[in-house]
Amino acid sequence: TERFKEGPLLFKPTYKYDDDCDVYDTGKKMRVPSYTDRILYKPGQCILKYYNRREHRFSDHRPVLAIFECEVKKTNKELKSQIHKEALQQIQSKI
């Protein structure tokens, strides 16, 4: 059995960009672009629905996003409500 799996790499490498632009490293080191930001998961517990990079420029990396569909056997309703509320607050603060 596989311990961990990764979705297909159907996006450009996520590292190393020049500051605040879409150009790979042009500095002295001229680093080769690479896939340093990855998301691994255990097969069978969740189904990967989406795996791609985001185009934010706040770092020399591009963040990676994965969306999973998972079966949950037991839910802590209070904690779920709190997490949902915090997530909505974070989303609203970025609008």
C-alpha positions in Angstrom: 0.0 0.0 0.0 1.1 3.5 -0.7 1.7 5.6 2.4 1.3 9.0 0.8 0.3 10.2 -2.7 0.5 13.5 -4.5 -1.8 14.8 -7.3 -0.4 15.2 -10.8 2.0 18.0 -11.4 0.1 19.8 -14.1 1.3 23.2 -13.1 4.6 25.1 -13.4 7.3 24.8 -10.7 6.5 26.8 -7.6 10.0 28.1 -6.7 12.2 30.3 -7.1 10.8 33.6 -8.4 12.3 37.1 -8.4 10.5 39.4 -5.9 7.0 40.5 -6.9 7.0 39.2 -10.5 6.5 36.1 -12.6 10.1 35.6 -13.6 12.2 32.7 -12.3 15.4 33.6 -10.5 17.6 36.0 -12.4 19.9 36.7 -9.4 23.5 35.6 -9.0 22.6 32.0 -8.1 20.2 31.6 -11.1 18.4 28.8 -9.3 16.6 26.2 -11.4 12.8 26.3 -11.0 11.6 23.5 -8.8 8.5 22.0 -7.1 9.2 22.7 -3.5 5.7 23.3 -2.3 3.7 20.0 -2.4 0.6 18.5 -0.7 0.6 14.8 0.1 -2.3 12.7 1.3 -3.2 9.2 2.3 -5.0 7.4 -0.5 -8.3 5.8 0.5 -9.1 8.3 3.2 -9.8 11.2 0.8 -10.4 11.9 -2.8 -8.3 14.7 -4.4 -10.7 17.0 -6.3 -8.3 19.9 -7.2 -4.5 20.3 -7.1 -2.8 23.4 -8.5 -0.7 26.4 -7.6 -2.0 29.9 -6.8 -0.5 33.0 -8.5 0.1 35.1 -5.4 3.3 37.2 -5.4 4.0 37.6 -1.6 7.0 35.3 -1.7 9.6 33.7 -4.0 7.3 30.6 -3.8 3.9 30.1 -5.4 1.5 28.5 -2.9 -0.2 25.2 -3.7 -3.9 24.5 -3.1 -5.5 21.1 -2.9 -9.2 20.4 -2.4 -10.3 17.0 -1.0 -13.5 15.2 -0.5 -13.3 13.2 2.7 -15.8 11.0 4.6 -16.1 12.1 8.2 -17.3 9.5 10.7 -17.7 11.8 13.7 -18.0 15.6 14.0 -17.4 18.0 16.9 -20.3 20.4 16.1 -19.0 23.2 18.3 -15.5 23.0 16.8 -16.9 22.8 13.3 -19.0 25.9 13.9 -16.0 27.8 15.3 -13.7 26.9 12.4 -16.4 27.8 9.9 -16.9 31.2 11.5 -13.1 31.9 11.6 -12.8 30.9 7.9 -15.6 33.3 6.9 -13.9 36.1 8.9 -10.6 35.5 7.1 -12.3 35.5 3.7 -14.3 38.7 4.5 -11.1 40.5 5.8 -9.5 39.8 2.3 -12.3 41.2 0.3 
